[in-house]
């Protein structure tokens, strides 16, 4: 009798997006060896600014603590150290959300928990994701054998799909500010989703990985919406906020009010984490704590402002060229319509061949992304300016 594998893995579609981008770049480089150095990458979703000094100092200090018998620490609490949970609790107070420490679970980043959360959900969950979509939501649900339905979006709803009767689902993934579209739900729109979920007993899985880019009165957290604690789990990350993409730290909020079948999901998640996870590295959690220090906050704001300025350079160019886009104002992503009626990939090729600029074809994020293109603000200011200057030459 042979062991059975999880056959749902065989149903996964090969993710060809980034490998196809890499292949086309390689081909271009082979044909243009003398120009290879001119390539500007505006497609990456990774940050480029280094960790803030306050974070680095805190991690050095924590590392030296670990090297001395009197301050050494072994296994920490699976759900994270109180010193960091307390800081996150305080951060939420800043936008009027009151959380209990035990509702906050420190993670090694949002991606892991976005996948792991399915451990505590029903076996045959019906799932709603938006299209275009951050592919992790889709693939993790395919792996779990769940059925997936797509809420289509486009210019008619500014890439912010709203609830519809036929969108009823057990789990609803919302990402705001959105990757890839940069679009942000306002309070009224988010309230409509929260009400929709509450009325049907659905659970919203709210990805706020880019909340640090939000300005003005737009919500940073789903819990700013009345009733959301009974209907939503929130996933957040230090990756984009503080440059932790390679350092790895985030948090997941599971409110005690969230119950299904009379069971608190908070208890299930605690049980899941204490069984399958041994916590985030002490040194990294001390680094994350420094994100909330006065010095840390200042340094982080400088980095975010740097990316915001890049986004402004991109959107200003698009405004001048009269090209439709979403994002860029409260997000490091700008989602532009491919000009001249080009498909996503045809625009990719033109931008690469004629401007030596690389972006991400929208079609790679779902069929509603066809005809659109994602640019990111994570490049350097000099490169962002130069990329936009070159892009404008296409229109002459
Ligand atoms: N959620 C979204 C929408 C993302 O775009 C990303 C990373 O790009 C993540 C989550 C993953 O974040 P982390 O680095 O915390 O795993």
Boltz pocket constraint, residues with backbone or C-beta under 6 A from the ligand:
constraints:
  - pocket:
      binder: B
      contacts: [[A, 45], [A, 108], [A, 109], [A, 110], [A, 111], [A, 112], [A, 134], [A, 175], [A, 177], [A, 178], [A, 179], [A, 207], [A, 209], [A, 236], [A, 237], [A, 238], [A, 239], [A, 244], [A, 245], [A, 249], [A, 250]]
      max_distance: 6.0
